[in-house]
Amino acid sequence: MDDSFLRSHLCLSGRRRSILHGQRQGNDRNLSRYLAGRGVWLILLEFTWVKWSWGFNFNYQFVAGQVIWALGVSMVCLAGLIRLSRPALLLVGSSLILFHNAFDFIQLEKSHPLFAIWSVLHGGELIPLGSWSRFFPLYPLIPWIGVMALGYGFGAVFLLPDGPRQRVIARCGMAFRRAFCSYAGPICTATRNPGHARFPGIESCYPSSIATNTHHPCCTSA
């Protein structure tokens, strides 16, 4: 299975579960606390159990922020975003997914005071942590926060009756497929990390690019 498909599916399905959980919580404050707590737990899990399981050591000279870390931080961000109205949340999520590639031209030097923040959010560059460790944000956060927000906003669809729900999901799936073919594909060929493409006609596509984030929602909606 395509691993970027799995990541997008986890983000979207996780946010669908969040809105269903929110129905049981009864208010945004309780749901926000729930999301923040789960997010912090995932971050801690990434840098402890997951790291130890992958590396079979307790050496922190090199630390990578991988899938669990990206999910955890995105959940913490979603804890604040759920206070927005549903249309605003969908707008924020869609914008982060569709337009984050527009900032690929921004390349900060390591001496820049905002280098570490930009690398975590978008750049994905190796960040020195003093003289004894380095942190590599393998999955920059901006697009994954967008997927989280969009998935939570889309979760309301799953509260609809079967017939309307299936029609909305089918239409959204076709819309994402059309966006992928007409918009994301050409952009993906110009991205900076080659060798990640899994679809015919695309030469380069990194995991959180606009192409993977427009193609996979249509698959997960099917």
FENHU-V200091 format. One record per pair of residues at least 24 apart in sequence whose C-alpha atoms are under 10 Angstrom apart, sorted by the first residue. I is the first residue (numbers start at 1). GAP is how many residues later the second one is. Records with the same first field share a line. If there is no record, write none. Layout:
# FENHU-V200091
I->GAP  GAP
This chain:
# FENHU-V200091
2->196  205  214
3->204
4->63  192  194  202  203  204  205  208  209  212
5->202  207  208  210  211  212  214  215
6->210  214
7->60  61  63  64  137  140  200  201  205  206  209
8->136  139  140  143  199  200  204  205  206  207  208  209  211  212
9->138  142  204  207  208  210  211  212
10->57  61  137  138  141  210
11->59  60  63  64  133  134  135  136  137  138  139  140  141  206
12->132  135  136  137  138  139  140  141  142  143  204  205  208  209
13->135  138  139  141  142  207  208
14->57  61  134  137  138  141
15->60  63  132  133  134  135  136  137  138  139  140
16->132  134  135  136  137  138  139  140  141  142  143
17->134  135  138  141
18->57  60  130  133  134  137
19->63  132  133  134  135  136  137  139  140
20->132  135  136  138  139
23->136
28->51  52  54  55
29->50  51  53  54
30->49
31->48  51
32->43  44  45  46  47  48  49  50  51
33->43  46  47
34->41  42  45
35->37  39  40  41  42  43  44  45  47
36->36  37  38  39  40  41  42  43  44
37->35  38  39  42
38->33  34  35  37  38  41
39->29  30  31  32  33  34  35  36  37  38  39  40
40->29  31  32  33  34  35  36
41->27  28  31  32
42->25  26  27  28  29  30  31  33  34
43->24  25  26  27  28  29  30  32  33
44->24  25  28
45->24  27
46->24  25  26
59->74
60->72  73  74  75
61->67  68  70  71  72  73  74
62->64  65  66  67  70  71  72  73  74
63->63  64  66  70  71  72  73  74  75
64->62  70  71  72  73  74  75
65->55  59  70  71  72  73  74  75  76
66->70  71  72  73  74
67->70  71  72  77
68->71
69->68  69  70  72
70->50  67  68  69  70  71  72  73  74  75
71->68  70  73  74  76  77
72->73
73->68  71  72
74->67  68  69  70  71  72  73  74  75
75->69  70  73  74
76->69
77->68  69  71  72
78->67  68  70  71  74
79->70
81->64  67  68  71
82->67  70  71
85->68
86->63  64  66  67  68  70
87->66
88->61  65
89->57  59  60  61  62  63  64  65
90->56  57  59  60  61  62  63  64
91->55  58  59  62
92->53  54  55  57  58
93->49  50  51  52  53  54  55  56  57  58  59  60
94->49  52  53  55  56  57  120
95->48  51  55
96->45  46  47  48  49  50  51  53  54  114
97->45  46  47  48  49  50  52  53  111  112  113  114  115  116  117
98->45  48  81  85  86  111  112  113  115  116
99->43  44  111
100->42  43  46  108  109  110
101->41  42  86  87  89  90  107  108  109
102->85
104->87  88
105->87
118->24
121->24
122->86
138->69  70
139->67  68  69
140->67  68
141->67
142->66
143->65  66  67  70
144->64  65  69
146->67
147->61  66  67  70
151->66
166->55  56
168->53
169->49  51  52  53
170->48  51  52
171->47  50  51
172->45  46  49  50
173->41  42  43  44  45  46  47  48  49
174->43  44  45  47  48
175->39  40  42  43
176->35  37  38  39  40  41  42  43  45
177->37  38  39  40  41  42
178->36  37  40
179->31  32  35  36  39
180->30  31  32  33  34  35  36  38
181->30  33  34
183->27  28  31
184->25  26  27  28  29  30  31
185->25  26  27  29  30
186->25
187->24
188->24
